[in-house]
Amino acid sequence: MKFDIITIFPDFFDSVFSHGIINKALEKNIVDINIHNLRDFTKNKHKKVDDTPYGGGSGMVMSPEPIGLAVEEIKDNKKKSIVILTTPQGQKFNDQIAENLSKFDQIVLLCGRYEGIDERVNELYVDLELSTGDYINSGGEYAAAIITDAVSRYVPGVLGNIESVKSESFKDGLLEYPQYTKPNDYKGLKVPEILLTGNHANIEVWRKRKSIERTFKKNPDILDYSKLTKEESDILKNYQIENAPSYNVYIALIHYPVYNKQLEIISTACKSIDVHDISRDGTTYGVKQFFLVTPVVEQQKLAKKLIDHWIVGQGVKFNDTKSEAFEIVKIKNTIDDVITEIHKVENKEPKLIFTDARLNENMIGYNELRKKIFENDNPFLILFGTGWGIAQEITDKADYVLKPVRGFTNFNHLSVRSATAIILDRLLSCKI
Ligand SMILES: C[S@@+](CC[C@H](N)C(=O)[O-])C[C@H]1O[C@@H](n2cnc3c(N)ncnc32)[C@H](O)[C@@H]1O
């Protein structure tokens, strides 16, 4: 495996690869790392590699000519080779990419500096853009060193013990279990008993459990790639329930004041299918209460009859999971009544979140709101509309307007039940 790194600071790499595993791999000629000075590929007297940006703006841009010449000379087209541009705009580098890259014979790494590289280099020479994360380094040399090291570990012969690659973090969508070494007692903290028993089968089970638990705690996004046995999935499920974040989320389905098609303010009828489905959505995602908001007495009576049927009536005998879901439903005259009730329970006004199928100014995204909900002990009230959406007088009071749920089409007419399910999943799901 050959790495060719093109940089304007070749000295940067003087010590980076001269330690530990990568140094040994170089000594054994398992990997070969060549550092190329980009200035050697310039044709101008001052070995200039950059120029001012077209269209104005701050800083300098790396010129395409020397990079083009360097790649044309260095890339070996007879081998399985790939040209990688290090850039914060690239795909996020990870373990899977490292493993895939280890199957190439040659990796050419372009290190940017200044404001980056002329876009045409990308179009003409680059096969893959890689970023090490969402931050800005002053040069691509940092990323090139990281990529070279992580990819080398997958090259056969680089690691003495191939087992250590297999058990390491990110394999099978899991982080590695906690590791301990001597002393057994450090500042009063003892090594877990099980690791001292010598019972390797039990130790394996313990380690798997710890891997699952800490992945959920530290990096739950990677669990999506995990291939767990049913038993392991049960461990995960129980751990998620026991360690659920605490949040205070309420939802309300607004039947008044809402718009009709002509944008007149009306009151809509309560639909039993909404009450059935949204109560189940809310219960699944740990919502504290689902308020049905309508001032129309006849509608309230109808809704109450439905709820009573499932909580105290014949429905209980028929399906007790429905009764459990219906327990969270409450009928209120107005949104103000809902807010007053939440205030009474929580000793705090809820933050009002308004949902809409239409685009609005300054909308909040799902991840940002999810973070606020989990990191804040404030109650949150999410308002879902009926008819043609909730009236402006209410939306003006909202603390946050949530971005609409959208597909890659112009059709945007989800039922409120579907929108509620999707929104609650994005905000409150355990994500796998
Ligand atoms: C100061 S940065 C240029 C950032 C560029 N103006 C932008 O906003 O996308 C200079 C160079 O550092 C490297 N670099 C900076 N941050 C990086 C990251 N997170 N991952 C990979 N390379 C990075 C790239 O090679 C980049 O061309």
PDBQT file of the ligand as one rigid body, heavy atoms in Angstrom, charges set to zero:
ROOT
HETATM    1  C1  LIG A 501      -8.539  26.938   6.206  1.00  0.00    +0.000 C 
HETATM    2  S1  LIG A 501      -9.046  25.463   5.402  1.00  0.00    +0.000 S 
HETATM    3  C2  LIG A 501     -10.083  26.067   4.102  1.00  0.00    +0.000 C 
HETATM    4  C3  LIG A 501     -11.550  26.004   4.431  1.00  0.00    +0.000 C 
HETATM    5  C4  LIG A 501     -12.451  26.471   3.286  1.00  0.00    +0.000 C 
HETATM    6  N1  LIG A 501     -12.329  27.882   3.077  1.00  0.00    +0.000 N 
HETATM    7  C5  LIG A 501     -13.909  26.149   3.584  1.00  0.00    +0.000 C 
HETATM    8  O1  LIG A 501     -14.607  26.949   4.237  1.00  0.00    +0.000 OA
HETATM    9  O2  LIG A 501     -14.386  25.039   3.193  1.00  0.00    +0.000 OA
HETATM   10  C6  LIG A 501      -7.589  24.986   4.539  1.00  0.00    +0.000 C 
HETATM   11  C7  LIG A 501      -7.487  23.523   4.233  1.00  0.00    +0.000 C 
HETATM   12  O3  LIG A 501      -7.427  22.756   5.422  1.00  0.00    +0.000 OA
HETATM   13  C8  LIG A 501      -7.942  21.453   5.205  1.00  0.00    +0.000 C 
HETATM   14  N2  LIG A 501      -9.009  21.215   6.200  1.00  0.00    +0.000 N 
HETATM   15  C9  LIG A 501      -9.492  22.123   7.068  1.00  0.00    +0.000 A 
HETATM   16  N3  LIG A 501     -10.417  21.583   7.885  1.00  0.00    +0.000 NA
HETATM   17  C10 LIG A 501     -10.532  20.280   7.512  1.00  0.00    +0.000 A 
HETATM   18  C11 LIG A 501     -11.338  19.190   7.960  1.00  0.00    +0.000 A 
HETATM   19  N4  LIG A 501     -12.225  19.318   8.950  1.00  0.00    +0.000 N 
HETATM   20  N5  LIG A 501     -11.188  17.981   7.334  1.00  0.00    +0.000 NA
HETATM   21  C12 LIG A 501     -10.314  17.839   6.313  1.00  0.00    +0.000 A 
HETATM   22  N6  LIG A 501      -9.537  18.830   5.841  1.00  0.00    +0.000 NA
HETATM   23  C13 LIG A 501      -9.629  20.034   6.439  1.00  0.00    +0.000 A 
HETATM   24  C14 LIG A 501      -8.435  21.410   3.759  1.00  0.00    +0.000 C 
HETATM   25  O4  LIG A 501      -7.424  20.801   2.993  1.00  0.00    +0.000 OA
HETATM   26  C15 LIG A 501      -8.590  22.891   3.429  1.00  0.00    +0.000 C 
HETATM   27  O5  LIG A 501      -8.467  23.131   2.041  1.00  0.00    +0.000 OA
ENDROOT
TORSDOF 0
